[in-house]
Amino acid sequence: MSETTTTGAPVTTLPLTVNLQYIKDLSFEVPAGPQIFTQLRTSPQVAINMDVQARRLQEGQPVFEVALLVRAEATLPPGGNGQGNSQEEAAKQPVFIAELTYAGVFTLGTIPDNAVEPVLLVECPRLLFPFARNIVSDITRDGGFPPVLLAPIDFVALWQNRRNQGAPSSALT
């Protein structure tokens, strides 16, 4: 028997509901400050690492926490420090490290079991990404550096690469 409203219309559940989103963890450090500001002559080289994690909040309930983990680590560019150091030494000197875990709590409606993992690891991060991108940009700019603008992410490819590498699905935990 399907549910109906008082007017007799069937109740439809949305396939995905965003309950809330929040900063779960945020860290920004300048290990060599304030000296690094006198050494930096050009924009630093920034390496970005990103991951997605998902976990069920309560057994038997379709409510999940999805977390987008972003790490931006900047180093001095080769020859960009004005000190005449070797490229190898310059590349190892950190300029800043920004780490963000941006999470959301999502409720899944009636979707097929085989669609749960792609929804949690592709669609949910797609919804969280613009907010995480903005936070990383703001924190690096407010830290005294050019803002780090994260390029758009292909979450489908990220999910497929994870599956191809045999990584266990964190969406089913």
C-alpha positions in Angstrom: 0.0 0.0 0.0 1.4 3.4 -0.9 1.1 6.5 1.2 -1.2 9.3 0.3 -1.9 12.8 1.6 -5.2 13.9 3.1 -6.3 15.0 -0.4 -5.7 11.5 -1.8 -2.6 12.5 -3.8 0.3 10.0 -3.5 3.3 11.1 -1.3 6.5 11.3 -3.3 9.9 11.3 -1.7 12.8 13.1 -3.3 15.7 10.9 -4.3 18.1 13.1 -2.4 17.6 15.6 0.4 20.4 17.9 1.7 19.7 18.1 5.4 22.7 20.3 6.2 26.3 21.1 5.3 29.1 22.3 7.5 32.9 22.7 8.0 33.9 19.5 9.8 37.6 20.4 10.0 39.7 23.4 8.7 43.4 24.0 9.1 45.6 26.6 7.5 49.3 27.0 8.4 52.3 28.9 7.2 55.2 26.9 8.6 57.9 29.3 7.6 56.1 32.6 8.4 56.8 35.4 8.4 60.1 34.8 6.6 58.4 33.1 3.7 56.7 36.4 2.7 60.1 38.0 2.1 61.3 35.0 0.0 58.3 34.5 -2.2 58.8 36.4 -5.5 56.1 34.6 -7.6 53.0 32.6 -6.9 53.8 29.4 -5.1 53.3 26.0 -6.7 50.2 24.4 -5.3 49.5 20.6 -5.2 45.9 19.6 -4.6 44.7 16.3 -3.2 41.0 15.5 -2.9 39.0 12.6 -1.6 35.4 11.7 -0.8 34.2 9.7 2.1 30.7 8.6 3.0 29.2 6.8 6.0 25.8 5.8 7.2 24.9 7.8 10.3 22.4 5.3 11.8 22.0 1.6 10.9 18.8 1.0 9.0 18.3 4.6 8.1 18.9 6.2 4.7 20.9 9.1 6.3 24.5 9.5 5.3 27.4 11.9 6.0 29.4 12.7 2.9 32.7 14.5 3.4 34.9 16.2 0.8 38.5 16.2 2.0 40.7 18.9 0.3 44.4 19.4 1.0 46.3 22.2 -0.8 50.0 22.3 -0.2 52.1 25.2 -1.6 55.8 25.2 -2.1 58.3 27.7 -3.4 58.5 27.5 -7.2 62.0 26.6 -8.6 64.0 29.9 -8.8 61.1 31.8 -7.4 62.6 32.5 -4.0 65.2 35.0 -4.9 67.8 33.3 -2.7 69.7 31.3 -5.3 68.8 28.0 -3.6 68.8 24.9 -5.7 65.5 23.9 -7.3 65.4 20.8 -5.1 65.7 22.9 -1.9 63.1 25.4 -3.0 60.6 22.7 -4.0 60.8 21.2 -0.5 60.2 24.5 1.3 56.5 24.7 2.3 54.7 28.0 1.8 51.4 27.1 3.2 49.2 24.0 3.9 45.4 24.2 3.8 43.3 21.3 4.8 39.5 21.3 4.7 36.9 18.6 5.4 33.6 19.9 4.2 30.7 17.6 5.0 27.0 17.3 4.4 24.2 15.2 5.8 22.0 13.7 3.1 18.9 11.6 3.2 18.3 9.2 0.3 14.8 8.6 -0.9 13.7 5.6 -2.8 16.5 4.8 -5.1 17.7 1.4 -6.3 20.4 -0.2 -4.2 22.9 -0.1 -7.1 22.5 3.7 -7.3 23.3 4.4 -3.6 27.1 4.4 -4.1 27.2 6.7 -7.1 24.7 9.1 -5.5 26.9 9.3 -2.4 30.2 9.5 -4.1 29.3 11.5 -7.2 26.2 13.5 -6.7 26.6 14.5 -3.1 30.2 15.8 -3.6 29.1 17.7 -6.6 26.6 19.6 -4.4 29.3 20.2 -1.7 32.1 21.2 -4.1 31.2 24.9 -4.8 31.1 25.6 -1.1 34.4 23.9 -0.4 36.0 25.7 -3.4 34.9 29.0 -1.9 36.3 28.2 1.5 39.7 27.1 0.2 39.9 30.3 -1.9 39.0 32.5 1.0 41.3 30.9 3.5 44.3 31.1 1.2 43.6 34.7 0.3 43.0 35.7 3.9 46.3 33.9 4.8 48.1 36.5 2.7 48.6 34.5 -0.6 46.9 34.5 -4.0 43.6 32.6 -3.7 43.7 28.9 -4.6 40.9 28.4 -7.1 40.1 24.7 -7.3 39.4 23.5 -10.9 36.1 21.7 -11.5 36.4 18.0 -10.4 35.0 15.1 -12.4 33.6 13.1 -9.5 32.4 10.3 -11.9 36.1 9.7 -12.9 37.2 10.0 -9.3 34.6 7.3 -8.3 35.5 5.1 -11.2 39.2 5.3 -10.5 38.6 4.3 -6.9 36.5 1.3 -8.0 39.1 0.3 -10.6 41.8 0.3 -8.0 39.8 -2.0 -5.8 39.4 0.5 -3.0 36.7 -0.5 -0.6 33.6 1.6 -0.9 33.3 3.9 2.1 29.7 4.6 1.0 28.4 1.4 2.4 29.8 1.7 5.9 
